[in-house]
Amino acid sequence: MQLGTFHARSREFTVVLAVLTAVLVLSILLFPERAFQSSLGGLTIWWTIVFPSLLPFLMLSELLSGFGAIRGLGTLLEPATRLLFRLPGIGGWVLSVGTVGGLPLGADAASKLRLEKRVSREDGERLLALSHVASPFFILTVLGAGFLHSPEAGAAIAIIHYAAAIGMGVLMRFLWRTPPGSLADAPLPGTTAVLQTKRKPVRTGNSLLIRAMSDMHTARLEDGRSLGKLLGDSVSNAIQTLMMIGGTMIVFSVLLGVLDTAGIVGLLADVVSVAVPGLSSPADPVRSMLSGLLELHIGTNRLSASQGMPDATTAALIGAALAWSGAAVHLQVQTAVRHTDFRYISFLLSRLLHAGLAVVLTFVLWRPLTGWLSRIQPSFLPESGADPVQPVTLDAWSLWAAAPYRMLDLALVLAGLAAMSIALSVLLRFRKPS
């Protein structure tokens, strides 16, 4: 399948930004009080959930890159990622940090690899799509225990979300491929280096661990930054990225509030009531779905509080919102990859495919999954016999306190991939003819 091009440098994107800016300014002028309240709501979500969730991983990514650890991990994970996804080994870091850290860390990590000419455009786009998933912490704790007040429902949504992501990655592997000799393997604009995208032969002369350490040492020498410089860069780059994310969240929060105040939601609800006569109160579902289209955290919160819909339908809409991830996150991804040649249309199709698979899997698996998970006691309940449906109170400190456990999750994912790679390397060495 041939994909079109829609870059952040295109005229269409400029027009979209101009229209969005005009609508935002007009909204603030017409509805200043509602715009102010909505901006406070977006700022609160950013400060209490997004900022403490992403800052440690953004800093860690920069530090590991400067130390050469990411290139060493790429060498170490090469056999496993080639076998599982037909992706270069360095993509294992992108998949791990994107899965554990959440949105939009995968986009930031994938764009850095492309800028360093470590991956081709096609591999980079597939890495971007596969790593663009919500973190287990957000789904299980924030969404399941906090929004839905049901840990088993959060666990079921998490299983379906990641199963749909894997299915989307498999379909992407077969549905759209770049023909040999196309521009996907060309260097980025403004560069002259040629990217080597062919699979390298597996070297069995040395231990995989020794080669990984050697590549890590070489990458650290090539980077050349001192420890103080590296620490300063990690903090400043992480804060800059988080400010960008916070700005987009506040903008879309204001748009959501203004759309509701201006009566747009009521108008859409009237259209839905005509199209679906049996729906008793369409305003609340319309408001929730519109929120999910524009901003992930606000959308999932409103969908979780929606009344009058079957549990499976609510879960399917939440799963679609998680896979789609909201227009605010799309804008964040566009900003993260703005210096690369990644095509937005490829990312957009992956989101639509992920959302469709999530909806289908939810209706198929919801009843058996929730029935099985209801017999499991959640590990984060404070004490034996505590009410499992008691809502979890989330603040910035609770997420900071959970950071070491999330780092442990990342280490376990990387350790699992590394163990698989070492086992495959040993098998290849024994199979090599003497």
N, C-alpha and C positions, 0 to 999 in steps of 0.2 A: 504494500500500500504506500503510495506516495503522499507525503504530507506537505501541505502548503507552509508558507512562511508568515509569521506575525511577530516581528521583533519589537523590542522596546524602542528601537530607533525608527520604526515605520511611521508614516503619516497617520495611519489609522489610530495608533496608540496615542499620538499627540492630540488628535481630536477627542479621544475618550478622556484624556486627562483634562483638557480644556473644559469639556462639558461637565465633568465631575467637579472641577473647581468652581465653575459658575453656579452649579446647583448648590454646592456647599455654602458659598457666600450668600446667595439669595435666601437659603434656609435660615442662616444665622440672623439675617436682617429682618425676616418676617416673623420668626419664632425664637427670639433671643433667650427667653426663659427655658423653654423646652430644650434648646440646643445646649444651654449651660448644664442642665440636669443630666442630659444624655452624655455629654462629655465627661462629667464626673463619674457616671456609671462605667464608661469605657476605661477611664483612668484607674478606677478601683480594681477592675478585673485584671488590668495589665500589672498593677503593682502587687496584688496579692497572689496571682496565679502565674502569669507569664514571666515576669521578671525573675523571681527566685527559681523558677523551673528551668529557664534557659541559660542564665548567666554562668553557672559552673561549667556547663558543657561547651559554651562558646569559648570560654577561657581555656578549657582543657584542649580543645581542638587546635587553637593557636599554639599552645605550649608544645603539644606533641608534634606538630608540624615543624616547629623550630628545632626541636631536639632530634628530628629525623625518625621519630618512632612511627609515623604514619607510613613512610616508605618501607621501613622494616616490617611493619604489619602487612603491607602489600605483598612483600616477598613470602612472608610466612603463610598467608592465607590463600596464595595463588591456587594450589591444588583444589581446595574446598570450593572457592567461588567459581572456578572454571567448571567443576563438576555440577554444582547446583544451579548456577545461573548463566554460565558461559560469559562471565564478566571477569575483568582483570582482578588480581588479588587485592589491589589497593582499594577496590570498591567495597571490600568487606568492612572497612572502617566507616564508609558512608552509610551502609546499610545498618550497622550496629548503632552508630550515634543517632541516626535518624529515627530508628525504632525506639530506642530507650529515651532519648532526649525529647522527641516529639517535633511538632511543626514549628518553624520551617527549617530545622537544623540540617535536614538532608539536602535541601537546595543550596545552603551555604557551603556544605562540605563538597558537594558535587561540582559546584562552580569553581571552587579552588583547584580541584583536580584538573578540570578542563583548562583553566588559566595556566596551570603548570605543565600543560600538555602531557598529562599522565594517562588520559583516556581520550578516545575518539568522541565525536559528537553523538553518534548513535549510542555508544556505551554510556556516555554521560547522561543522555536523556532517559535511558532505561534505569540508571541508578537514581536519577531524580524522581522518577515515578515510583520505583520500588521503596525508596526510603521515605516517601512522603506519607507517613502514617502517624496517627495519634499515639502518644506514649501510653504504655500500660498504666502508669501512675494516674494520668488524667482520666482514662476510661474507668478504671476500677475504683479510684478514690473520689475524684471530683464528680464524675458523672454517675457512677453506680451508687456509691454510698452517700454522696453529697446531694446530687440533683434528684435521682430516682428513689433514694432511701431504700435501695435493694441491692446488696452486694452480688447476689446471684444473677440479677438482670445485667449488672455491669460486666460480670465475667462472661455471660453469654454474648453480649455485644462485642466484647474484646475478641473472643474466639472467632466470631463471624467477621469482624473487621480485618483481622490478620489473614484469615482464610481467603477472603475476597481479594486482599492485596496480593497474595501468592498466585491466585488464579489470574488476576490481571497481569502479573508479570509473565506468566506462562503464555497467555494469549498475545501479549505484546511481542514476545520472542518470535511468534509465527506470523502475526498479522501485518506488521510493518517492518520491513527490512530495507536498508539502504543498499542500492546496487553497487557492485564493486566499481571502484574508480570514481565514485561520486564525490561531492564536496564535503561529505561528512568526515573523510579522512584527511582533509586539507588542514593546514595550520590556521590559527585564528587570524582575522584581519589585523594587519600591522605587524605580523611576525613572519619570519622566514624559516623557522625550524620545521622539519617534517616529522609528523607524529608517526611512530611505529605502532600500528594497530594489529599486526599479525601476531598470532599466538607464538610466543617464544618456546623453543624446545625445553623440556624439563631437564634441568641439570642435576645429575645424580652423583657427580664426583665429590661434592662436599655435602655436609649435613645441612638440612634446611634451616636449622637454627643458626648455624655459623654464617650462612649466606644472608639471613635476615639481619644479623648483628652487623655484618660488613656493610650492607646497604644503609642501615641506620646511621653508622658512623660516617659514611660518605655524604649522606644527606645533611647531617649536622654541620660538617665542614663546609658544604656548599652554602648553607644558610648564613653562617658566620656571625649571627647576632649574639651579643653577650647575654648573660642571664638577666641582668637588669633591663636591658633593652627589650628582651623577649617578654618579660613580665609586664612592662609598660605597654607594649603593643597588644598583648592579650587583653588587658583591661580596657584600653581605649577602643579597640575594634569591637569588643563585646558590647560595650556601652553604646557605641554608635549603632550597631545592629539592633539592639533593644530599643533605642529611641525611635528608629525607623518603624519597628513593629508597633510600639505604643502609639505613634502618630497615626498609622493606618487604622488601628483599632478605635481610636477616638473619633476619627473622621466617619467611619461607618456606623459607630454608635450614634453620632449626631444625625446621620441620614435616616437611621431607623426611627429615632424619636420624632423627627420632623415628618416622615412619611405617615406615621400614626396620627400626629396632630393635624396634619393637613387633610386628613380624610381619605388618603389613598388606600389605606387598609380596608376601610369600610366599603369603598367602591369595589375593590377586588372581592370582598366578601359577598357583595350583592351579585357579582358575576358568577361566583362559585355556587351561590344558592340557586341561581337560575339553571346552571349546568347540572347541579346535583340536587334535585328537589328534596331528597330524603335526608339531607344534612340539616340538623336542627339549628346549630349555632356555628356558622362557618367563620365568624370573625376571629375567634381564638386560633383555630388551625391555620388560617391564612396568615395571621400575624406571626405565628411560630415558624411556618415554612419560609416566609419572607426573611425573617431573622436568620434562619439557617443558611439561606442563600447568600446573605451579606456578611455575617460575622459568626464564627464557629461557637464561641463560648456563650454568647447571648442566645444564639439559636438553639443549642442543645439544652440550655437552661429552660427556655420557654417551651420547647417540645416536651421536656420531662414533666412540666407542670400542666400540660394540656389535659383537658377532661373530655370524656365522652367518646374516646377512641379505644378500640381493643388494644391490649398490651402489645401484641405482635405488630400491629400497625404503627403504634408509637415507636417501638424499637426499630422498625424498618425505616421510618423517617429519620430517627436519630442516626442510624447506620449510614443512610444516604448523606446526611449532613456531615458526618465525620469524614466520609470518603471525599465529598466535594470540598470540604474544609473552609468554605466561605470565600466571598470575593475579596475580603480584607487579606486573607492569607495568600490568595492568588497574586495580589498586588505586592505582597512581601516577597513572594518567589520571584516575580518579575524584577524586583529591585535587587535581589541576591544574585541573579544570573545576568544582570544587565550588561556586563562586560564580556559575556560569552556569546557563542553562536547557537545556543539552545533555542529551539523553536517552541513558542508558547502553544501552538496548536497541538503539538505532541503531548505536552503536559495536560492540556484541556481534555483531550480524548482519553488520556489515562484516568483522569478524575471521573469522567462520565462512565467509563467502563467499570471502575472500582465501585462507584455508587450503584450502578445497575446490578452488579454481582452481589453487593451487600444486601440490597432489597430482596433479591430472589432467595439468597441463602437464609435470610431472616425468616421469611415465611415458611421455608422448608424445615429449618432446624430449631425454630424458637421453642416449640413445645417440648421436644425431647431434651434440649439443652437445659432449659430452666427446671424441668423435672429432675434431671440428674444433679444439677448444681445446687438445688434447694436442700439436698442432703449433706452439703459440705459446710463446715463451720468456718467463717472467714477468720484469717489469722490476725487481722488488725483490730478485732474487738478488744476493748480495754480489759475485760475480765470475763471469766466464765459466767454464763447466764445473762450477759448483757443483751439488751434488745437489738436484734440484728437489723431492724428497720429504723433505728434511731438515726437521724441525719448527722452527718459529720460536719463539724464546724471547721472551715478552712480559713487560714490567714497566712500572711507572708512568713511568719515564724514557723508554722507547721510544715511548710514546703521547704524552708531552709533546713529544718531538722531532718527531713527525709532525703536530703541531697546525698549523704554517704551511702544510703541503701540503693539509690538509683545509680551511683557510681559502681557499686558492687554488682548490680544487674548488668551494667555495660561490660564490666570485667568478665562476668560469667559468659555472656554471649561471645565475646572475643576469645575466651579460653576454649569454649566449645568448638568454634570454627578452627582455632589453632590446633586443637587435638585431632580434628578430622584431617586437617592438612598434613600434619606430621605422619599420621597413619597411612594416608595415601602416598606420601613420599617414600615411606619405608616399603610399601608394597611395590612401588615402581622400581625401587632399587633391587629388590629381590627378583623381580620379573625381568630385569635387564639381562640379555644374553651375555654369557661370559666370553 
